[in-house]
Each structure stands twice: as structure tokens, then as C-alpha cells.
């Protein structure tokens, strides 16, 4: 896992179930304002999921895409069924 992937994972995980848009992730994780290329976030999320999947498919599914908005680190309560 690259340092930036780790930073992204920690940023999402420290506020579980909160949706972050791509612009917000660029600002907070990459420390720069949006200038037109949001694919950076998408690419890092894809690679992070691939690496997490090597450890656990359940872990890889914790990073959820919220269509049209961004991403969240989804944590289920004990009484919710896993996907």
C-alpha cells in the first residue's frame, strides 16, 4: 500500500459511514483544491480496494461508492447482515 492509499484509508475510516465527495478527498488527502481531474481519487480507491481484497474481500467492500457523490467507509452494526 502506498503512503497516499494509506492516508486515504485512514481518512475514510476515521469517520465511518460518512460520505465524502471527490473534491473534499482531494482537498483533505492530497492537500490541493479541485482543478478538474477527479479521476485521481477514483484510481486510488480502485487500487486500495484491490490491495485490501488480497487480505480480505470483506475489507475491500468496506469502501463503498455512493453513486453521483463520492465514497464512504461503511461499517455495519452487529445486527446488520453483511453484504
Secondary structure in CASP SS format (residue, H / E / C, confidence):
PFRMAT SS
TARGET T0000
AUTHOR 0000-0000-0000
METHOD secondary structure of the structure
MODEL  1
X C 1.00
X C 1.00
X H 1.00
X H 1.00
X H 1.00
X H 1.00
X H 1.00
X H 1.00
X H 1.00
X H 1.00
X H 1.00
X H 1.00
X H 1.00
X C 1.00
X C 1.00
X C 1.00
X C 1.00
X C 1.00
X C 1.00
X E 1.00
X E 1.00
X H 1.00
X H 1.00
X H 1.00
X H 1.00
X H 1.00
X H 1.00
X H 1.00
X H 1.00
X H 1.00
X C 1.00
X C 1.00
X C 1.00
X C 1.00
X C 1.00
X C 1.00
X C 1.00
X C 1.00
X H 1.00
X H 1.00
X H 1.00
X H 1.00
X H 1.00
X H 1.00
X H 1.00
X H 1.00
X H 1.00
X H 1.00
X H 1.00
X H 1.00
X H 1.00
X H 1.00
X H 1.00
X H 1.00
X H 1.00
X C 1.00
X H 1.00
X H 1.00
X H 1.00
X H 1.00
X C 1.00
X C 1.00
X E 1.00
X E 1.00
X E 1.00
X E 1.00
X C 1.00
X C 1.00
X C 1.00
X E 1.00
X E 1.00
X E 1.00
X E 1.00
X C 1.00
X C 1.00
X C 1.00
X C 1.00
X C 1.00
X C 1.00
X C 1.00
X C 1.00
X C 1.00
X C 1.00
END
